[in-house]
Amino acid sequence: MTARARRRRQGRGLAAIAWLAVGLYVLFLLYPLGRSAALSLTDRNPLKTSSSFVGLANYAELLRDERLRGTLQFTLLVVVVVTVVANVFGLAFALLLNRDTTGYRVMRTLVFIPQVLSGVIVAFIWRSLLTQNGLLNAALRQVGLGGEPVAWLGSTRLATVSICAVVSWATIAFATVVYSASLRTVPPELYEAARMDGASAPQRFRAVTLPMIAPGMTINVVLCLITTFKLYDVIAVLTGGGPANTTQSTAYYLLEVAFTQNLFGYSSAIAMLLLALTAGIAYTVTSLLRRREVRL
């Protein structure tokens, strides 16, 4: 076989792989997205034999939906808290574990375990800790800090704090791994040059570490935003959206509207809103962080 024939054969193989990737992209992303957009313009209800085109009526209803507004506020609160906490603690753990010994490698592996577990398993573990008769209240009583059991999941404020803590705990694992990988890319010569110039540890962190790990920070922040915006499983297991629907995320409310109220058309409109909001915020944050990378 000539070299030209081999190249032609390799080209056909690569083309087949490319077309397969395009087909999967259309089948599993573009088609569901287009289908959901089309449903959002109807009054589709699986309990009815037919549906009608209602135009933008579902989107007009979004503006009047008080529960939706509450879920958006709660979701944005959780997104901000989890993003900040996960990145601060993830960077701190990565700095602490940035060693080459076997013990530190084992600890980096252990830190990543929460990310391997599914959200449902994580939520069940934490629910056993946070119930009124759970391990956390028992531990507080043992050290003399607990009188009446604390309703960690029974009041609006404590339930919100608990959800933020659980999601942050799981997200810190991923952030730590990304920051650890970013720290590995920093040339040791830069730290040595900074020491020779008399830079202190905080100055080396500001002048050397932060600029070099800026791309990793961008990845962590954006992925954390996107992941938390679609939060459902942890809330479903921990609080079920309660008390009094005050801990419902937008994704949780979307599924309730679709599968409890059977309003597929309206739930599709909520999905389009959530997609637009997530994409818009993710794009804005990415652009800002990219410009920050250049300034650093």
VOBA-1610 file (N, C-alpha, C; in pm, whole numbers, padded with zeros to 5 digits, always signed):
BEGIN
Met+00084-00118+00000Met+00000+00000+00000Met+00089+00125+00000Thr+00061+00217-00090Thr+00140+00339-00100Thr+00111+00432+00016Ala+00202+00530+00036Ala+00183+00627+00144Ala+00057+00708+00122Arg+00029+00742-00005Arg-00091+00821-00035Arg-00217+00743-00002Ala-00218+00612-00032Ala-00335+00530-00001Ala-00353+00516+00150Arg-00242+00505+00224Arg-00253+00496+00370Arg-00310+00624+00430Arg-00264+00738+00375Arg-00317+00865+00426Arg-00465+00879+00396Arg-00504+00833+00274Arg-00646+00840+00239Arg-00729+00751+00331Arg-00676+00633+00360Arg-00748+00541+00449Arg-00757+00597+00590Gln-00648+00656+00640Gln-00651+00718+00772Gln-00749+00834+00776Gly-00753+00911+00665Gly-00846+01023+00659Gly-00991+00978+00666Arg-01022+00866+00596Arg-01159+00815+00602Arg-01193+00768+00743Gly-01095+00706+00811Gly-01120+00662+00949Gly-01146+00779+01042Leu-01065+00886+01027Leu-01086+01004+01110Leu-01218+01072+01078Ala-01256+01073+00951Ala-01384+01133+00912Ala-01500+01057+00974Ala-01489+00923+00976Ala-01597+00843+01036Ala-01610+00873+01185Ile-01496+00886+01254Ile-01499+00920+01396Ile-01560+01058+01418Ala-01523+01155+01331Ala-01576+01291+01343Ala-01727+01292+01323Trp-01775+01219+01221Trp-01919+01214+01197Trp-01993+01145+01311Leu-01930+01044+01370Leu-01991+00979+01487Leu-02004+01077+01602Ala-01899+01157+01626Ala-01903+01257+01733Ala-02013+01360+01706Val-02023+01405+01580Val-02127+01502+01545Val-02266+01442+01566Gly-02282+01316+01525Gly-02411+01250+01543Gly-02452+01239+01689Leu-02356+01200+01775Leu-02385+01191+01918Leu-02417+01327+01976Tyr-02346+01430+01931Tyr-02370+01566+01979Tyr-02512+01611+01944Val-02553+01583+01820Val-02688+01620+01777Val-02793+01540+01853Leu-02767+01410+01868Leu-02867+01321+01928Leu-02888+01349+02077Phe-02779+01373+02150Phe-02789+01383+02295Phe-02786+01527+02347Leu-02761+01626+02261Leu-02759+01764+02308Leu-02853+01853+02227Leu-02829+01863+02097Leu-02907+01956+02017Leu-03054+01914+02005Tyr-03078+01783+01984Tyr-03218+01740+01971Tyr-03297+01760+02101Pro-03246+01715+02219Pro-03321+01742+02341Pro-03340+01891+02367Leu-03238+01973+02334Leu-03250+02117+02354Leu-03359+02175+02264Gly-03358+02135+02137Gly-03461+02184+02046Gly-03599+02135+02085Arg-03607+02010+02130Arg-03736+01954+02174Arg-03790+02029+02294Ser-03703+02059+02389Ser-03746+02133+02507Ser-03791+02275+02470Ala-03718+02338+02378Ala-03758+02473+02334Ala-03894+02470+02266Ala-03918+02366+02187Ala-04049+02355+02120Ala-04160+02330+02222Leu-04135+02244+02321Leu-04236+02216+02423Leu-04269+02340+02505Ser-04171+02428+02523Ser-04194+02547+02605Ser-04295+02642+02541Leu-04327+02621+02415Leu-04425+02704+02344Leu-04562+02639+02338Thr-04581+02531+02414Thr-04708+02458+02414Thr-04759+02442+02558Asp-04879+02390+02570Asp-04935+02357+02702Asp-04930+02206+02725Arg-04824+02144+02682Arg-04810+01999+02686Arg-04831+01944+02827Asn-04921+01845+02836Asn-04951+01774+02960Asn-04966+01627+02925Pro-04884+01539+02986Pro-04890+01396+02948Pro-05024+01331+02978Leu-05105+01393+03062Leu-05235+01336+03094Leu-05342+01373+02991Lys-05305+01460+02897Lys-05398+01500+02791Lys-05352+01438+02660Thr-05447+01407+02576Thr-05416+01340+02450Thr-05355+01436+02348Ser-05377+01565+02364Ser-05325+01662+02267Ser-05277+01786+02341Ser-05198+01863+02272Ser-05148+01989+02328Ser-05168+02100+02227Ser-05168+02222+02277Ser-05192+02338+02191Ser-05072+02431+02194Phe-05054+02503+02086Phe-04949+02604+02079Phe-04996+02728+02155Val-04914+02773+02252Val-04952+02888+02334Val-04854+03004+02319Gly-04759+02990+02230Gly-04664+03098+02207Gly-04577+03127+02328Leu-04572+03251+02366Leu-04487+03294+02478Leu-04562+03301+02611Ala-04678+03235+02617Ala-04758+03241+02740Ala-04683+03181+02859Asn-04612+03072+02836Asn-04535+03011+02946Asn-04426+03104+02996Tyr-04363+03175+02904Tyr-04257+03268+02945Tyr-04315+03389+03018Ala-04434+03431+02980Ala-04501+03538+03054Ala-04535+03492+03195Glu-04571+03364+03209Glu-04603+03310+03341Glu-04480+03307+03431Leu-04361+03291+03372Leu-04238+03293+03450Leu-04225+03423+03530Leu-04268+03533+03470Leu-04255+03663+03535Leu-04350+03678+03652Arg-04458+03599+03653Arg-04558+03610+03760Arg-04542+03503+03866Asp-04452+03410+03846Asp-04439+03294+03935Asp-04354+03331+04057Glu-04419+03348+04172Glu-04348+03385+04295Glu-04257+03272+04343Arg-04302+03148+04331Arg-04219+03035+04375Arg-04093+03025+04290Leu-04106+03049+04162Leu-03988+03046+04075Leu-03888+03154+04117Arg-03940+03271+04150Arg-03851+03379+04193Arg-03778+03340+04321Gly-03849+03274+04412Gly-03785+03228+04536Gly-03678+03123+04511Thr-03705+03031+04417Thr-03605+02928+04387Thr-03481+02988+04321Leu-03501+03090+04239Leu-03386+03156+04176Leu-03299+03225+04281Gln-03363+03292+04376Gln-03287+03359+04482Gln-03209+03257+04565Phe-03274+03147+04600Phe-03206+03043+04677Phe-03092+02982+04597Thr-03115+02954+04469Thr-03011+02894+04386Thr-02891+02986+04374Leu-02914+03115+04351Leu-02803+03209+04339Leu-02724+03219+04469Leu-02794+03215+04582Leu-02726+03218+04711Leu-02635+03097+04727Val-02688+02979+04697Val-02608+02857+04710Val-02491+02859+04613Val-02512+02905+04492Val-02406+02911+04392Val-02291+02999+04441Val-02323+03117+04491Val-02219+03210+04537Val-02142+03151+04656Val-02216+03101+04755Val-02151+03047+04875Val-02064+02927+04842Val-02118+02833+04766Val-02043+02711+04735Val-01920+02744+04650Thr-01934+02834+04553Thr-01820+02869+04467Thr-01707+02930+04549Val-01741+03021+04638Val-01638+03086+04720Val-01573+02986+04816Val-01656+02912+04888Val-01604+02818+04988Val-01520+02709+04922Ala-01571+02651+04814Ala-01499+02542+04748Ala-01364+02587+04695Asn-01357+02707+04639Asn-01230+02753+04584Asn-01132+02795+04692Val-01179+02858+04797Val-01089+02898+04905Val-01030+02775+04973Phe-01115+02681+05013Phe-01066+02563+05082Phe-00992+02468+04986Gly-01037+02460+04862Gly-00967+02377+04766Gly-00825+02423+04743Leu-00807+02555+04730Leu-00672+02609+04714Leu-00589+02588+04840Ala-00650+02608+04957Ala-00577+02588+05083Ala-00531+02443+05098Phe-00620+02347+05070Phe-00581+02206+05079Phe-00474+02170+04977Ala-00486+02226+04856Ala-00386+02197+04753Ala-00248+02248+04796Leu-00243+02365+04858Leu-00115+02419+04906Leu-00059+02333+05019Leu-00146+02289+05109Leu-00100+02206+05220Leu-00050+02069+05174Leu-00111+02016+05068Leu-00078+01880+05023Leu+00019+01880+04906Asn+00079+01993+04877Asn+00168+02004+04762Asn+00308+01951+04797Arg+00314+01821+04825Arg+00441+01753+04857Arg+00447+01624+04776Asp+00568+01569+04761Asp+00586+01450+04678Asp+00598+01321+04758Thr+00584+01327+04889Thr+00599+01206+04969Thr+00476+01117+04954Thr+00493+00991+04991Thr+00383+00894+04978Thr+00264+00933+05064Gly+00290+00981+05185Gly+00183+01020+05274Gly+00096+01129+05215Tyr+00158+01229+05153Tyr+00081+01338+05094Tyr+00004+01290+04971Arg+00063+01198+04894Arg-00011+01143+04780Arg-00135+01066+04826Val-00123+00993+04935Val-00238+00921+04990Val-00344+01020+05037Met-00302+01128+05103Met-00398+01226+05151Met-00469+01297+05035Arg-00397+01322+04925Arg-00462+01382+04808Arg-00568+01288+04752Thr-00540+01158+04755Thr-00639+01061+04709Thr-00761+01059+04799Leu-00739+01064+04930Leu-00851+01063+05025Leu-00937+01188+05011Val-00873+01301+04983Val-00948+01426+04967Val-01043+01417+04848Phe-01006+01340+04746Phe-01087+01331+04624Phe-01207+01238+04639Ile-01213+01160+04745Ile-01320+01061+04760Ile-01461+01122+04752Pro-01491+01236+04817Pro-01627+01290+04805Pro-01671+01317+04661Gln-01576+01347+04573Gln-01611+01372+04434Gln-01648+01244+04361Val-01592+01132+04406Val-01621+01003+04342Val-01762+00955+04378Leu-01807+00986+04500Leu-01939+00943+04544Leu-02048+01021+04472Ser-02160+00958+04449Ser-02273+01027+04388Ser-02335+01124+04487Gly-02406+01223+04435Gly-02469+01322+04522Gly-02570+01261+04616Val-02640+01156+04571Val-02739+01091+04656Val-02671+01026+04776Ile-02560+00956+04752Ile-02489+00890+04862Ile-02436+00994+04960Val-02377+01101+04906Val-02326+01209+04992Val-02438+01267+05078Ala-02554+01290+05017Ala-02666+01347+05091Ala-02717+01252+05199Phe-02724+01122+05170Phe-02768+01025+05270Phe-02670+01020+05388Ile-02540+01026+05359Ile-02440+01027+05466Ile-02460+01148+05557Trp-02476+01264+05495Trp-02490+01386+05574Trp-02625+01395+05644Arg-02728+01336+05585Arg-02857+01337+05654Arg-02852+01258+05783Ser-02775+01149+05783Ser-02759+01071+05906Ser-02684+01151+06013Leu-02603+01248+05968Leu-02530+01332+06063Leu-02613+01448+06113Leu-02704+01500+06029Leu-02771+01627+06058Leu-02912+01614+06114Thr-02969+01495+06119Thr-03102+01482+06179Thr-03094+01512+06329Gln-03209+01535+06390Gln-03211+01573+06533Gln-03149+01466+06621Asn-03159+01340+06581Asn-03097+01232+06658Asn-02969+01183+06590Gly-02912+01267+06505Gly-02795+01228+06429Gly-02665+01241+06508Leu-02557+01207+06439Leu-02426+01203+06504Leu-02376+01341+06545Leu-02412+01445+06469Leu-02364+01579+06502Leu-02422+01627+06634Asn-02553+01613+06652Asn-02614+01652+06779Asn-02564+01565+06894Ala-02541+01437+06867Ala-02487+01349+06971Ala-02347+01393+07011Ala-02265+01432+06914Ala-02130+01479+06945Ala-02134+01609+07024Leu-02227+01698+06990Leu-02239+01824+07064Leu-02280+01799+07209Arg-02369+01702+07229Arg-02410+01669+07366Arg-02292+01610+07444Gln-02210+01532+07378Gln-02097+01468+07446Gln-01997+01570+07498Val-01980+01680+07425Val-01883+01782+07468Val-01949+01894+07548Gly-02078+01876+07581Gly-02147+01973+07664Gly-02196+02095+07592Leu-02205+02092+07459Leu-02251+02209+07383Leu-02395+02194+07335Gly-02456+02081+07360Gly-02591+02060+07311Gly-02690+02040+07423Gly-02794+02123+07425Gly-02905+02101+07516Gly-03014+02030+07438Glu-03106+02111+07385Glu-03206+02058+07295Glu-03141+02027+07159Pro-03180+01918+07095Pro-03124+01886+06963Pro-03147+01999+06864Val-03047+02031+06787Val-03056+02137+06687Val-03123+02082+06561Ala-03223+02154+06511Ala-03293+02112+06389Ala-03218+02164+06268Trp-03108+02095+06234Trp-03024+02141+06124Trp-03099+02145+05992Leu-03195+02059+05974Leu-03272+02054+05849Leu-03415+02100+05869Gly-03449+02150+05987Gly-03587+02183+06017Gly-03620+02330+06012Ser-03520+02418+06006Ser-03546+02562+05996Ser-03485+02613+05867Thr-03542+02721+05816Thr-03500+02772+05687Thr-03352+02809+05685Arg-03308+02883+05787Arg-03169+02930+05787Arg-03071+02815+05803Leu-03096+02726+05900Leu-03003+02615+05923Leu-03006+02515+05806Ala-03123+02496+05745Ala-03130+02405+05630Ala-03049+02461+05513Thr-03056+02591+05493Thr-02977+02654+05386Thr-02828+02640+05414Val-02789+02665+05538Val-02648+02649+05576Val-02603+02505+05557Ser-02688+02410+05595Ser-02654+02268+05583Ser-02635+02229+05437Ile-02724+02274+05350Ile-02712+02242+05207Ile-02583+02301+05150Cys-02555+02426+05183Cys-02431+02488+05136Cys-02308+02412+05185Ala-02312+02367+05311Ala-02198+02294+05367Ala-02179+02160+05298Val-02287+02088+05274Val-02276+01956+05211Val-02227+01968+05067Val-02284+02060+04991Val-02242+02077+04852Val-02097+02125+04845Ser-02061+02215+04935Ser-01923+02264+04938Ser-01826+02151+04971Trp-01864+02067+05067Trp-01778+01954+05106Trp-01749+01864+04987Ala-01851+01838+04905Ala-01831+01753+04789Ala-01753+01825+04679Thr-01774+01955+04665Thr-01710+02029+04557Thr-01564+02062+04587Ile-01530+02076+04715Ile-01392+02104+04753Ile-01298+01997+04699Ala-01345+01873+04693Ala-01260+01763+04646Ala-01212+01788+04504Phe-01304+01825+04415Phe-01266+01852+04276Phe-01176+01974+04268Ala-01209+02079+04342Ala-01127+02200+04339Ala-00985+02171+04386Thr-00971+02089+04487Thr-00837+02054+04538Thr-00754+01985+04433Val-00815+01891+04361Val-00741+01818+04258Val-00695+01912+04147Val-00784+02000+04102Val-00748+02093+03994Val-00637+02188+04040Tyr-00649+02241+04162Tyr-00543+02330+04211Tyr-00412+02255+04231Ser-00419+02130+04277Ser-00298+02051+04293Ser-00227+02032+04159Ala-00304+02002+04055Ala-00245+01988+03921Ala-00187+02120+03873Ser-00254+02230+03902Ser-00203+02361+03861Ser-00073+02395+03932Leu-00065+02362+04060Leu+00058+02391+04135Leu+00176+02312+04080Arg+00149+02194+04023Arg+00257+02112+03967Arg+00319+02177+03844Thr+00246+02269+03781Thr+00298+02334+03660Thr+00385+02455+03691Val+00393+02496+03817Val+00473+02613+03853Val+00621+02573+03858Pro+00706+02633+03776Pro+00850+02598+03779Pro+00913+02635+03913Pro+00985+02545+03975Pro+01051+02576+04104Pro+01149+02692+04093Glu+01201+02714+03971Glu+01298+02823+03954Glu+01237+02959+03984Leu+01107+02972+03961Leu+01042+03101+03990Leu+01040+03128+04140Tyr+01012+03026+04219Tyr+01014+03044+04365Tyr+01156+03075+04413Glu+01254+03005+04355Glu+01392+03029+04396Glu+01436+03171+04362Ala+01397+03219+04244Ala+01431+03356+04206Ala+01363+03458+04298Ala+01237+03429+04336Ala+01166+03520+04426Ala+01232+03523+04564Arg+01278+03406+04612Arg+01347+03402+04741Arg+01477+03483+04735Met+01548+03469+04626Met+01673+03544+04612Met+01649+03695+04607Asp+01533+03735+04560Asp+01498+03876+04558Asp+01445+03925+04692Gly+01435+03833+04789Gly+01391+03871+04923Gly+01241+03870+04943Ala+01167+03803+04854Ala+01021+03800+04867Ala+00981+03707+04980Ser+00884+03749+05061Ser+00831+03666+05169Ser+00734+03563+05111Ala+00688+03471+05197Ala+00595+03367+05151Ala+00466+03427+05093Pro+00401+03526+05161Pro+00282+03587+05100Pro+00313+03656+04967Gln+00429+03720+04958Gln+00466+03787+04833Gln+00490+03686+04722Arg+00551+03572+04754Arg+00571+03468+04652Arg+00437+03411+04606Phe+00345+03397+04701Phe+00213+03347+04664Phe+00143+03445+04569Arg+00153+03572+04599Arg+00086+03674+04516Arg+00154+03691+04380Ala+00287+03690+04378Ala+00359+03721+04254Ala+00386+03600+04167Val+00392+03480+04227Val+00428+03360+04151Val+00311+03262+04142Thr+00260+03221+04257Thr+00160+03114+04258Thr+00030+03156+04190Leu-00028+03268+04230Leu-00157+03310+04175Leu-00155+03325+04023Pro-00055+03396+03966Pro-00056+03407+03819Pro-00044+03272+03749Met+00032+03179+03807Met+00055+03051+03740Met-00065+02957+03750Ile-00144+02970+03856Ile-00259+02880+03871Ile-00389+02947+03827Ala-00380+03066+03767Ala-00500+03139+03725Ala-00588+03057+03629Pro-00532+02986+03530Pro-00620+02904+03444Pro-00696+02796+03522Gly-00628+02734+03619Gly-00696+02636+03702Gly-00807+02698+03784Met-00785+02819+03832Met-00889+02888+03908Met-01010+02917+03820Thr-00986+02956+03695Thr-01097+02980+03602Thr-01179+02854+03582Ile-01112+02742+03561Ile-01181+02614+03544Ile-01265+02581+03667Asn-01206+02595+03784Asn-01277+02561+03908Asn-01400+02647+03928Val-01385+02777+03911Val-01497+02868+03936Val-01612+02841+03839Val-01581+02828+03711Val-01686+02810+03611Val-01756+02676+03628Leu-01680+02568+03647Leu-01742+02436+03665Leu-01824+02430+03793Cys-01777+02497+03897Cys-01854+02500+04022Cys-01986+02574+04002Leu-01982+02685+03929Leu-02105+02760+03899Leu-02205+02672+03823Ile-02158+02609+03717Ile-02247+02529+03634Ile-02306+02412+03713Thr-02220+02343+03791Thr-02266+02227+03868Thr-02369+02266+03972Thr-02347+02376+04040Thr-02438+02416+04148Thr-02569+02470+04096Phe-02568+02531+03978Phe-02692+02583+03921Phe-02792+02470+03895Lys-02745+02350+03864Lys-02837+02239+03835Lys-02853+02146+03955Leu-02830+02198+04074Leu-02835+02118+04195Leu-02976+02063+04218Tyr-02985+01932+04238Tyr-03113+01869+04266Tyr-03102+01757+04368Asp-03008+01662+04347Asp-03007+01538+04424Asp-02984+01562+04573Val-02891+01650+04608Val-02863+01675+04750Val-02985+01734+04819Ile-03052+01827+04754Ile-03172+01889+04812Ile-03284+01787+04826Ala-03302+01703+04725Ala-03410+01604+04730Ala-03393+01510+04848Val-03271+01472+04880Val-03248+01377+04990Val-03245+01448+05125Leu-03180+01564+05132Leu-03163+01631+05261Leu-03292+01694+05313Thr-03355+01777+05233Thr-03470+01855+05282Thr-03598+01833+05203Gly-03588+01775+05083Gly-03707+01764+04999Gly-03763+01899+04961Gly-03679+02002+04961Gly-03724+02137+04928Gly-03779+02214+05046Gly-03794+02150+05161Gly-03851+02217+05277Gly-03744+02283+05363Pro-03784+02343+05474Pro-03924+02357+05519Pro-03999+02464+05440Ala-04126+02435+05410Ala-04217+02527+05340Ala-04159+02574+05208Asn-04097+02483+05134Asn-04043+02511+05000Asn-03933+02617+04997Thr-03871+02643+05110Thr-03771+02751+05115Thr-03632+02706+05070Thr-03610+02577+05053Thr-03479+02530+05006Thr-03492+02460+04871Gln-03587+02503+04792Gln-03601+02448+04658Gln-03509+02522+04562Ser-03424+02446+04493Ser-03347+02506+04385Ser-03436+02515+04261Thr-03391+02590+04162Thr-03469+02602+04039Thr-03481+02468+03968Ala-03374+02389+03970Ala-03379+02256+03908Ala-03479+02165+03980Tyr-03483+02175+04112Tyr-03578+02095+04190Tyr-03722+02137+04156Tyr-03746+02268+04149Tyr-03879+02318+04117Tyr-03919+02277+03975Leu-03823+02280+03884Leu-03849+02239+03746Leu-03902+02096+03740Leu-03836+02005+03809Leu-03878+01865+03807Leu-04011+01845+03879Glu-04036+01925+03982Glu-04165+01915+04050Glu-04278+01958+03958Val-04256+02067+03886Val-04358+02115+03792Val-04382+02011+03682Ala-04275+01948+03635Ala-04289+01852+03525Ala-04355+01723+03569Phe-04310+01665+03680Phe-04352+01529+03713Phe-04453+01520+03827Thr-04476+01629+03897Thr-04583+01631+03999Thr-04707+01703+03947Gln-04684+01818+03884Gln-04797+01893+03829Gln-04825+01857+03683Asn-04734+01780+03621Asn-04750+01734+03482Asn-04761+01849+03381Leu-04694+01959+03410Leu-04694+02073+03319Leu-04562+02073+03241Phe-04557+01989+03139Phe-04434+01975+03064Phe-04399+02103+02987Gly-04499+02171+02936Gly-04473+02294+02862Gly-04413+02402+02950Tyr-04472+02422+03067Tyr-04421+02525+03157Tyr-04285+02486+03214Ser-04266+02358+03246Ser-04136+02315+03297Ser-04028+02332+03192Ser-04063+02315+03065Ser-03965+02337+02958Ser-03926+02484+02950Ala-04021+02573+02975Ala-03990+02715+02978Ala-03895+02747+03093Ile-03917+02683+03210Ile-03825+02701+03323Ile-03686+02649+03287Ala-03683+02535+03216Ala-03554+02480+03175Ala-03480+02575+03082Met-03552+02637+02989Met-03489+02734+02898Met-03435+02855+02975Leu-03511+02898+03075Leu-03466+03011+03158Leu-03340+02973+03235Leu-03341+02854+03294Leu-03224+02809+03371Leu-03102+02793+03281Leu-03123+02741+03161Leu-03012+02727+03066Leu-02955+02864+03029Ala-03043+02958+02997Ala-02996+03091+02958Ala-02923+03160+03073Leu-02978+03146+03193Leu-02915+03209+03310Leu-02778+03148+03337Thr-02769+03015+03334Thr-02642+02947+03360Thr-02538+02983+03253Ala-02580+02977+03126Ala-02488+03007+03017Ala-02441+03152+03023Gly-02534+03244+03051Gly-02497+03385+03057Gly-02398+03415+03169Ile-02427+03362+03287Ile-02337+03388+03401Ile-02203+03318+03380Ala-02205+03195+03330Ala-02079+03122+03306Ala-01993+03194+03202Tyr-02057+03244+03096Tyr-01981+03316+02993Tyr-01923+03446+03048Thr-02002+03518+03126Thr-01955+03645+03183Thr-01838+03621+03279Val-01854+03523+03367Val-01747+03494+03464Val-01621+03446+03392Thr-01637+03362+03289Thr-01521+03314+03215Thr-01447+03430+03149Ser-01522+03522+03089Ser-01458+03637+03024Ser-01383+03723+03125Leu-01443+03746+03240Leu-01377+03828+03342Leu-01251+03761+03394Leu-01259+03630+03418Leu-01142+03559+03471Leu-01032+03546+03366Arg-01069+03533+03239Arg-00967+03529+03134Arg-00892+03661+03126Arg-00965+03772+03135Arg-00898+03902+03135Arg-00810+03918+03258Arg-00855+03862+03370Arg-00774+03868+03493Arg-00645+03788+03476Glu-00653+03675+03406Glu-00533+03596+03381Glu-00427+03679+03308Val-00472+03757+03211Val-00380+03839+03134Val-00317+03946+03222Arg-00399+04009+03309Arg-00345+04115+03397Arg-00245+04057+03497Leu-00271+03935+03547Leu-00178+03874+03641Leu-00046+03840+03574
//
